[in-house]
Amino acid sequence: SLWLLKVDLSLSSFIYSIIPKTGCASEKMFDVCEQDVAPEYRNIIHQFANIETLTSRFEKEEDVLAEYRMVDGNWHKLRIIVSKRNANGKATQAIATIRTISETKRKELNLFFEAEQAKREAKIKTRFLQSMSHDMRTPLNGIAGMLHMADQNPKNLELQKITRNKIHRSLNYLISLVNDVLDMNDLESDHFTEEEVDFDITELLGNINIDGQQLAQEKNIQYILDWYEGQLSHSRFRGYPIYLSRILSIVVQNAVKFTPENGEIHVWMNEKCLDDSTSLLEFRCKDNGIGMSKDFIQHAFDLFAQEDSSSRSTYQGTGLGLPIAKKLVEYMHGNIQLESEKGVGTLVSIQIPFKLGKPIENKNNRHQQISLEGLCVLVAEDNDLNMEIVEYMLERNGIRVVCAKDGQEVIDLFEKSEENKFDFILMDIMMPKINGLDATRKIRALKRLDAKTIPIIAMSANAFVEDMLNSKIAGMNMHLAKPLDETKLINALKQCKKDERVN
């Protein structure tokens, strides 16, 4: 649309005609500007349409123009054109045109933003390539150096062991670099290969927490499961467990990476039932690490983003972890959010909807053929009477018993024992010093093979579904409710033994 205004420059104010009306324009223009023009452009338009300066501006120009945004969001272009000059060449009359240019401006702004985005991404990728060159050459140089040292000292077994360990660490880091780059390339191409399957969320979280605990222990960081912060009503869901594991691993690894020694990491989850067939699962990870600035949070999910160059050298990484996590979360129709403060820490919140999975059918398996004779069970129980009852039940079936009175003692006994000395652990939940859930998690994180495989069975007066699910999340195989039934106890041990043989 186009509006025409006639401007008489020989008078002290606009004489305008917006056909068919005529009148004084200066006051009208001011009122319209104050009412309809966006606040940030009002002074510009007031100065642009100033009658006192128009004549001097027209000494060398035939027209002047200005673009501005209206209160309603539309863009206008105001153009004033000389239509009459006197004998001396002085402009005495002009015509002002106002044209709506919203669509043109939208395209122009889009092109501008796209160009700026392209520049920013090009700059980030250039920095990424420089960083990758450094990050790959550093471990490669270390590997080459360690191999040279090993070759020069073939008989020094201690040196051989040290160099092999360092080479393995460097190789693992290189593999993680390559995997991140390949994963991001696939996701940028919308190449999602997994299919929806039924899975057990407690087993998935148990594995994530075991890995997280091991990483945290290496840096002397407390990895804490806040059992009572959340609630879980179901264990079987349908979705993409591999993608979910990748997301949670990225978040936990970042928390460990950016939390200093003696720091703390808290993790928990919550389930909100949306309807009879769908639940919203929320996963949270909070640390007291180095945190992020408010400015960087806005770019934390950008490709190759790293807050400063020292982060790359100090903490190592491609800057692809969070972008990968965000891509996967969005693919599963969820969202991921960051809350962080520099020097205080970071909270990562993830919400993903899942369909409920089909429950596993319980079959009455017969265990008579499985013998428990001569096996050794480590029992953690702080109540003397309950311990006596459990000992009696186990010894009646030819099982040897080693007793622990609290969570810390059961950890110490297992850690100091020979590998595979114990065939089972029976774990009370409510115990002094360290509860059974945390004791299980710490045992699973120990660097010995039997820590991952030994069956751990909960014994607890807490018999709600949520308690049973928490036991599995901690890494336990089964959950028995007190008071204990001898038949159920022995059958549970036989079932675990049978599962161990199958695996």
Secondary structure as a PSIPRED ss2 file (coil, helix, strand):
# PSIPRED VFORMAT (PSIPRED V4.0)

   1 S C   1.000  0.000  0.000
   2 L E   0.000  0.000  1.000
   3 W E   0.000  0.000  1.000
   4 L E   0.000  0.000  1.000
   5 L E   0.000  0.000  1.000
   6 K E   0.000  0.000  1.000
   7 V E   0.000  0.000  1.000
   8 D E   0.000  0.000  1.000
   9 L C   1.000  0.000  0.000
  10 S C   1.000  0.000  0.000
  11 L C   1.000  0.000  0.000
  12 S C   1.000  0.000  0.000
  13 S C   1.000  0.000  0.000
  14 F C   1.000  0.000  0.000
  15 I E   0.000  0.000  1.000
  16 Y E   0.000  0.000  1.000
  17 S E   0.000  0.000  1.000
  18 I E   0.000  0.000  1.000
  19 I C   1.000  0.000  0.000
  20 P C   1.000  0.000  0.000
  21 K E   0.000  0.000  1.000
  22 T E   0.000  0.000  1.000
  23 G E   0.000  0.000  1.000
  24 C E   0.000  0.000  1.000
  25 A H   0.000  1.000  0.000
  26 S H   0.000  1.000  0.000
  27 E H   0.000  1.000  0.000
  28 K H   0.000  1.000  0.000
  29 M H   0.000  1.000  0.000
  30 F H   0.000  1.000  0.000
  31 D H   0.000  1.000  0.000
  32 V H   0.000  1.000  0.000
  33 C H   0.000  1.000  0.000
  34 E H   0.000  1.000  0.000
  35 Q H   0.000  1.000  0.000
  36 D H   0.000  1.000  0.000
  37 V E   0.000  0.000  1.000
  38 A C   1.000  0.000  0.000
  39 P H   0.000  1.000  0.000
  40 E H   0.000  1.000  0.000
  41 Y H   0.000  1.000  0.000
  42 R H   0.000  1.000  0.000
  43 N H   0.000  1.000  0.000
  44 I H   0.000  1.000  0.000
  45 I H   0.000  1.000  0.000
  46 H H   0.000  1.000  0.000
  47 Q H   0.000  1.000  0.000
  48 F H   0.000  1.000  0.000
  49 A C   1.000  0.000  0.000
  50 N C   1.000  0.000  0.000
  51 I H   0.000  1.000  0.000
  52 E H   0.000  1.000  0.000
  53 T H   0.000  1.000  0.000
  54 L H   0.000  1.000  0.000
  55 T H   0.000  1.000  0.000
  56 S H   0.000  1.000  0.000
  57 R H   0.000  1.000  0.000
  58 F C   1.000  0.000  0.000
  59 E C   1.000  0.000  0.000
  60 K C   1.000  0.000  0.000
  61 E C   1.000  0.000  0.000
  62 E C   1.000  0.000  0.000
  63 D E   0.000  0.000  1.000
  64 V E   0.000  0.000  1.000
  65 L E   0.000  0.000  1.000
  66 A E   0.000  0.000  1.000
  67 E E   0.000  0.000  1.000
  68 Y E   0.000  0.000  1.000
  69 R E   0.000  0.000  1.000
  70 M E   0.000  0.000  1.000
  71 V C   1.000  0.000  0.000
  72 D C   1.000  0.000  0.000
  73 G C   1.000  0.000  0.000
  74 N C   1.000  0.000  0.000
  75 W E   0.000  0.000  1.000
  76 H E   0.000  0.000  1.000
  77 K E   0.000  0.000  1.000
  78 L E   0.000  0.000  1.000
  79 R E   0.000  0.000  1.000
  80 I E   0.000  0.000  1.000
  81 I E   0.000  0.000  1.000
  82 V E   0.000  0.000  1.000
  83 S E   0.000  0.000  1.000
  84 K E   0.000  0.000  1.000
  85 R E   0.000  0.000  1.000
  86 N C   1.000  0.000  0.000
  87 A C   1.000  0.000  0.000
  88 N C   1.000  0.000  0.000
  89 G C   1.000  0.000  0.000
  90 K C   1.000  0.000  0.000
  91 A E   0.000  0.000  1.000
  92 T E   0.000  0.000  1.000
  93 Q E   0.000  0.000  1.000
  94 A E   0.000  0.000  1.000
  95 I E   0.000  0.000  1.000
  96 A E   0.000  0.000  1.000
  97 T E   0.000  0.000  1.000
  98 I E   0.000  0.000  1.000
  99 R E   0.000  0.000  1.000
 100 T E   0.000  0.000  1.000
 101 I C   1.000  0.000  0.000
 102 S H   0.000  1.000  0.000
 103 E H   0.000  1.000  0.000
 104 T H   0.000  1.000  0.000
 105 K H   0.000  1.000  0.000
 106 R H   0.000  1.000  0.000
 107 K H   0.000  1.000  0.000
 108 E H   0.000  1.000  0.000
 109 L H   0.000  1.000  0.000
 110 N H   0.000  1.000  0.000
 111 L H   0.000  1.000  0.000
 112 F H   0.000  1.000  0.000
 113 F H   0.000  1.000  0.000
 114 E H   0.000  1.000  0.000
 115 A H   0.000  1.000  0.000
 116 E H   0.000  1.000  0.000
 117 Q H   0.000  1.000  0.000
 118 A H   0.000  1.000  0.000
 119 K H   0.000  1.000  0.000
 120 R H   0.000  1.000  0.000
 121 E H   0.000  1.000  0.000
 122 A H   0.000  1.000  0.000
 123 K H   0.000  1.000  0.000
 124 I H   0.000  1.000  0.000
 125 K H   0.000  1.000  0.000
 126 T H   0.000  1.000  0.000
 127 R H   0.000  1.000  0.000
 128 F H   0.000  1.000  0.000
 129 L H   0.000  1.000  0.000
 130 Q H   0.000  1.000  0.000
 131 S H   0.000  1.000  0.000
 132 M H   0.000  1.000  0.000
 133 S H   0.000  1.000  0.000
 134 H H   0.000  1.000  0.000
 135 D H   0.000  1.000  0.000
 136 M H   0.000  1.000  0.000
 137 R H   0.000  1.000  0.000
 138 T H   0.000  1.000  0.000
 139 P H   0.000  1.000  0.000
 140 L H   0.000  1.000  0.000
 141 N H   0.000  1.000  0.000
 142 G H   0.000  1.000  0.000
 143 I H   0.000  1.000  0.000
 144 A H   0.000  1.000  0.000
 145 G H   0.000  1.000  0.000
 146 M H   0.000  1.000  0.000
 147 L H   0.000  1.000  0.000
 148 H H   0.000  1.000  0.000
 149 M H   0.000  1.000  0.000
 150 A H   0.000  1.000  0.000
 151 D H   0.000  1.000  0.000
 152 Q H   0.000  1.000  0.000
 153 N C   1.000  0.000  0.000
 154 P C   1.000  0.000  0.000
 155 K C   1.000  0.000  0.000
 156 N C   1.000  0.000  0.000
 157 L H   0.000  1.000  0.000
 158 E H   0.000  1.000  0.000
 159 L H   0.000  1.000  0.000
 160 Q H   0.000  1.000  0.000
 161 K H   0.000  1.000  0.000
 162 I H   0.000  1.000  0.000
 163 T H   0.000  1.000  0.000
 164 R H   0.000  1.000  0.000
 165 N H   0.000  1.000  0.000
 166 K H   0.000  1.000  0.000
 167 I H   0.000  1.000  0.000
 168 H H   0.000  1.000  0.000
 169 R H   0.000  1.000  0.000
 170 S H   0.000  1.000  0.000
 171 L H   0.000  1.000  0.000
 172 N H   0.000  1.000  0.000
 173 Y H   0.000  1.000  0.000
 174 L H   0.000  1.000  0.000
 175 I H   0.000  1.000  0.000
 176 S H   0.000  1.000  0.000
 177 L H   0.000  1.000  0.000
 178 V H   0.000  1.000  0.000
 179 N H   0.000  1.000  0.000
 180 D H   0.000  1.000  0.000
 181 V H   0.000  1.000  0.000
 182 L H   0.000  1.000  0.000
 183 D H   0.000  1.000  0.000
 184 M H   0.000  1.000  0.000
 185 N H   0.000  1.000  0.000
 186 D H   0.000  1.000  0.000
 187 L H   0.000  1.000  0.000
 188 E H   0.000  1.000  0.000
 189 S C   1.000  0.000  0.000
 190 D C   1.000  0.000  0.000
 191 H C   1.000  0.000  0.000
 192 F C   1.000  0.000  0.000
 193 T C   1.000  0.000  0.000
 194 E C   1.000  0.000  0.000
 195 E C   1.000  0.000  0.000
 196 E C   1.000  0.000  0.000
 197 V E   0.000  0.000  1.000
 198 D E   0.000  0.000  1.000
 199 F E   0.000  0.000  1.000
 200 D E   0.000  0.000  1.000
 201 I H   0.000  1.000  0.000
 202 T H   0.000  1.000  0.000
 203 E H   0.000  1.000  0.000
 204 L H   0.000  1.000  0.000
 205 L H   0.000  1.000  0.000
 206 G H   0.000  1.000  0.000
 207 N H   0.000  1.000  0.000
 208 I H   0.000  1.000  0.000
 209 N H   0.000  1.000  0.000
 210 I H   0.000  1.000  0.000
 211 D H   0.000  1.000  0.000
 212 G H   0.000  1.000  0.000
 213 Q H   0.000  1.000  0.000
 214 Q H   0.000  1.000  0.000
 215 L H   0.000  1.000  0.000
 216 A H   0.000  1.000  0.000
 217 Q H   0.000  1.000  0.000
 218 E H   0.000  1.000  0.000
 219 K C   1.000  0.000  0.000
 220 N C   1.000  0.000  0.000
 221 I C   1.000  0.000  0.000
 222 Q E   0.000  0.000  1.000
 223 Y E   0.000  0.000  1.000
 224 I E   0.000  0.000  1.000
 225 L E   0.000  0.000  1.000
 226 D C   1.000  0.000  0.000
 227 W C   1.000  0.000  0.000
 228 Y C   1.000  0.000  0.000
 229 E C   1.000  0.000  0.000
 230 G C   1.000  0.000  0.000
 231 Q C   1.000  0.000  0.000
 232 L C   1.000  0.000  0.000
 233 S C   1.000  0.000  0.000
 234 H C   1.000  0.000  0.000
 235 S C   1.000  0.000  0.000
 236 R E   0.000  0.000  1.000
 237 F E   0.000  0.000  1.000
 238 R E   0.000  0.000  1.000
 239 G E   0.000  0.000  1.000
 240 Y C   1.000  0.000  0.000
 241 P H   0.000  1.000  0.000
 242 I H   0.000  1.000  0.000
 243 Y H   0.000  1.000  0.000
 244 L H   0.000  1.000  0.000
 245 S H   0.000  1.000  0.000
 246 R H   0.000  1.000  0.000
 247 I H   0.000  1.000  0.000
 248 L H   0.000  1.000  0.000
 249 S H   0.000  1.000  0.000
 250 I H   0.000  1.000  0.000
 251 V H   0.000  1.000  0.000
 252 V H   0.000  1.000  0.000
 253 Q H   0.000  1.000  0.000
 254 N H   0.000  1.000  0.000
 255 A H   0.000  1.000  0.000
 256 V H   0.000  1.000  0.000
 257 K H   0.000  1.000  0.000
 258 F C   1.000  0.000  0.000
 259 T C   1.000  0.000  0.000
 260 P C   1.000  0.000  0.000
 261 E C   1.000  0.000  0.000
 262 N C   1.000  0.000  0.000
 263 G C   1.000  0.000  0.000
 264 E E   0.000  0.000  1.000
 265 I E   0.000  0.000  1.000
 266 H E   0.000  0.000  1.000
 267 V E   0.000  0.000  1.000
 268 W E   0.000  0.000  1.000
 269 M E   0.000  0.000  1.000
 270 N E   0.000  0.000  1.000
 271 E E   0.000  0.000  1.000
 272 K E   0.000  0.000  1.000
 273 C E   0.000  0.000  1.000
 274 L C   1.000  0.000  0.000
 275 D C   1.000  0.000  0.000
 276 D C   1.000  0.000  0.000
 277 S C   1.000  0.000  0.000
 278 T E   0.000  0.000  1.000
 279 S E   0.000  0.000  1.000
 280 L E   0.000  0.000  1.000
 281 L E   0.000  0.000  1.000
 282 E E   0.000  0.000  1.000
 283 F E   0.000  0.000  1.000
 284 R E   0.000  0.000  1.000
 285 C E   0.000  0.000  1.000
 286 K E   0.000  0.000  1.000
 287 D E   0.000  0.000  1.000
 288 N C   1.000  0.000  0.000
 289 G C   1.000  0.000  0.000
 290 I C   1.000  0.000  0.000
 291 G C   1.000  0.000  0.000
 292 M C   1.000  0.000  0.000
 293 S C   1.000  0.000  0.000
 294 K H   0.000  1.000  0.000
 295 D H   0.000  1.000  0.000
 296 F H   0.000  1.000  0.000
 297 I H   0.000  1.000  0.000
 298 Q C   1.000  0.000  0.000
 299 H C   1.000  0.000  0.000
 300 A C   1.000  0.000  0.000
 301 F C   1.000  0.000  0.000
 302 D C   1.000  0.000  0.000
 303 L C   1.000  0.000  0.000
 304 F C   1.000  0.000  0.000
 305 A C   1.000  0.000  0.000
 306 Q C   1.000  0.000  0.000
 307 E C   1.000  0.000  0.000
 308 D C   1.000  0.000  0.000
 309 S H   0.000  1.000  0.000
 310 S H   0.000  1.000  0.000
 311 S H   0.000  1.000  0.000
 312 R H   0.000  1.000  0.000
 313 S H   0.000  1.000  0.000
 314 T H   0.000  1.000  0.000
 315 Y H   0.000  1.000  0.000
 316 Q C   1.000  0.000  0.000
 317 G C   1.000  0.000  0.000
 318 T C   1.000  0.000  0.000
 319 G C   1.000  0.000  0.000
 320 L C   1.000  0.000  0.000
 321 G H   0.000  1.000  0.000
 322 L H   0.000  1.000  0.000
 323 P H   0.000  1.000  0.000
 324 I H   0.000  1.000  0.000
 325 A H   0.000  1.000  0.000
 326 K H   0.000  1.000  0.000
 327 K H   0.000  1.000  0.000
 328 L H   0.000  1.000  0.000
 329 V H   0.000  1.000  0.000
 330 E H   0.000  1.000  0.000
 331 Y H   0.000  1.000  0.000
 332 M C   1.000  0.000  0.000
 333 H C   1.000  0.000  0.000
 334 G C   1.000  0.000  0.000
 335 N E   0.000  0.000  1.000
 336 I E   0.000  0.000  1.000
 337 Q E   0.000  0.000  1.000
 338 L E   0.000  0.000  1.000
 339 E E   0.000  0.000  1.000
 340 S E   0.000  0.000  1.000
 341 E E   0.000  0.000  1.000
 342 K C   1.000  0.000  0.000
 343 G C   1.000  0.000  0.000
 344 V C   1.000  0.000  0.000
 345 G E   0.000  0.000  1.000
 346 T E   0.000  0.000  1.000
 347 L E   0.000  0.000  1.000
 348 V E   0.000  0.000  1.000
 349 S E   0.000  0.000  1.000
 350 I E   0.000  0.000  1.000
 351 Q E   0.000  0.000  1.000
 352 I E   0.000  0.000  1.000
 353 P E   0.000  0.000  1.000
 354 F E   0.000  0.000  1.000
 355 K E   0.000  0.000  1.000
 356 L E   0.000  0.000  1.000
 357 G C   1.000  0.000  0.000
 358 K C   1.000  0.000  0.000
 359 P C   1.000  0.000  0.000
 360 I C   1.000  0.000  0.000
 361 E C   1.000  0.000  0.000
 362 N C   1.000  0.000  0.000
 363 K C   1.000  0.000  0.000
 364 N C   1.000  0.000  0.000
 365 N C   1.000  0.000  0.000
 366 R C   1.000  0.000  0.000
 367 H C   1.000  0.000  0.000
 368 Q C   1.000  0.000  0.000
 369 Q C   1.000  0.000  0.000
 370 I C   1.000  0.000  0.000
 371 S C   1.000  0.000  0.000
 372 L C   1.000  0.000  0.000
 373 E C   1.000  0.000  0.000
 374 G C   1.000  0.000  0.000
 375 L C   1.000  0.000  0.000
 376 C E   0.000  0.000  1.000
 377 V E   0.000  0.000  1.000
 378 L E   0.000  0.000  1.000
 379 V E   0.000  0.000  1.000
 380 A E   0.000  0.000  1.000
 381 E C   1.000  0.000  0.000
 382 D C   1.000  0.000  0.000
 383 N C   1.000  0.000  0.000
 384 D H   0.000  1.000  0.000
 385 L H   0.000  1.000  0.000
 386 N H   0.000  1.000  0.000
 387 M H   0.000  1.000  0.000
 388 E H   0.000  1.000  0.000
 389 I H   0.000  1.000  0.000
 390 V H   0.000  1.000  0.000
 391 E H   0.000  1.000  0.000
 392 Y H   0.000  1.000  0.000
 393 M H   0.000  1.000  0.000
 394 L H   0.000  1.000  0.000
 395 E H   0.000  1.000  0.000
 396 R H   0.000  1.000  0.000
 397 N C   1.000  0.000  0.000
 398 G C   1.000  0.000  0.000
 399 I C   1.000  0.000  0.000
 400 R E   0.000  0.000  1.000
 401 V E   0.000  0.000  1.000
 402 V E   0.000  0.000  1.000
 403 C E   0.000  0.000  1.000
 404 A E   0.000  0.000  1.000
 405 K C   1.000  0.000  0.000
 406 D C   1.000  0.000  0.000
 407 G H   0.000  1.000  0.000
 408 Q H   0.000  1.000  0.000
 409 E H   0.000  1.000  0.000
 410 V H   0.000  1.000  0.000
 411 I H   0.000  1.000  0.000
 412 D H   0.000  1.000  0.000
 413 L H   0.000  1.000  0.000
 414 F H   0.000  1.000  0.000
 415 E H   0.000  1.000  0.000
 416 K H   0.000  1.000  0.000
 417 S C   1.000  0.000  0.000
 418 E C   1.000  0.000  0.000
 419 E C   1.000  0.000  0.000
 420 N C   1.000  0.000  0.000
 421 K C   1.000  0.000  0.000
 422 F C   1.000  0.000  0.000
 423 D C   1.000  0.000  0.000
 424 F E   0.000  0.000  1.000
 425 I E   0.000  0.000  1.000
 426 L E   0.000  0.000  1.000
 427 M E   0.000  0.000  1.000
 428 D E   0.000  0.000  1.000
 429 I C   1.000  0.000  0.000
 430 M C   1.000  0.000  0.000
 431 M C   1.000  0.000  0.000
 432 P C   1.000  0.000  0.000
 433 K C   1.000  0.000  0.000
 434 I C   1.000  0.000  0.000
 435 N C   1.000  0.000  0.000
 436 G H   0.000  1.000  0.000
 437 L H   0.000  1.000  0.000
 438 D H   0.000  1.000  0.000
 439 A H   0.000  1.000  0.000
 440 T H   0.000  1.000  0.000
 441 R H   0.000  1.000  0.000
 442 K H   0.000  1.000  0.000
 443 I H   0.000  1.000  0.000
 444 R H   0.000  1.000  0.000
 445 A C   1.000  0.000  0.000
 446 L C   1.000  0.000  0.000
 447 K C   1.000  0.000  0.000
 448 R C   1.000  0.000  0.000
 449 L H   0.000  1.000  0.000
 450 D H   0.000  1.000  0.000
 451 A H   0.000  1.000  0.000
 452 K H   0.000  1.000  0.000
 453 T H   0.000  1.000  0.000
 454 I C   1.000  0.000  0.000
 455 P C   1.000  0.000  0.000
 456 I E   0.000  0.000  1.000
 457 I E   0.000  0.000  1.000
 458 A E   0.000  0.000  1.000
 459 M E   0.000  0.000  1.000
 460 S E   0.000  0.000  1.000
 461 A C   1.000  0.000  0.000
 462 N C   1.000  0.000  0.000
 463 A C   1.000  0.000  0.000
 464 F C   1.000  0.000  0.000
 465 V H   0.000  1.000  0.000
 466 E H   0.000  1.000  0.000
 467 D H   0.000  1.000  0.000
 468 M H   0.000  1.000  0.000
 469 L H   0.000  1.000  0.000
 470 N H   0.000  1.000  0.000
 471 S H   0.000  1.000  0.000
 472 K H   0.000  1.000  0.000
 473 I H   0.000  1.000  0.000
 474 A H   0.000  1.000  0.000
 475 G C   1.000  0.000  0.000
 476 M C   1.000  0.000  0.000
 477 N C   1.000  0.000  0.000
 478 M E   0.000  0.000  1.000
 479 H E   0.000  0.000  1.000
 480 L E   0.000  0.000  1.000
 481 A E   0.000  0.000  1.000
 482 K C   1.000  0.000  0.000
 483 P C   1.000  0.000  0.000
 484 L C   1.000  0.000  0.000
 485 D C   1.000  0.000  0.000
 486 E H   0.000  1.000  0.000
 487 T H   0.000  1.000  0.000
 488 K H   0.000  1.000  0.000
 489 L H   0.000  1.000  0.000
 490 I H   0.000  1.000  0.000
 491 N H   0.000  1.000  0.000
 492 A H   0.000  1.000  0.000
 493 L H   0.000  1.000  0.000
 494 K H   0.000  1.000  0.000
 495 Q H   0.000  1.000  0.000
 496 C H   0.000  1.000  0.000
 497 K H   0.000  1.000  0.000
 498 K H   0.000  1.000  0.000
 499 D H   0.000  1.000  0.000
 500 E H   0.000  1.000  0.000
 501 R H   0.000  1.000  0.000
 502 V H   0.000  1.000  0.000
 503 N C   1.000  0.000  0.000
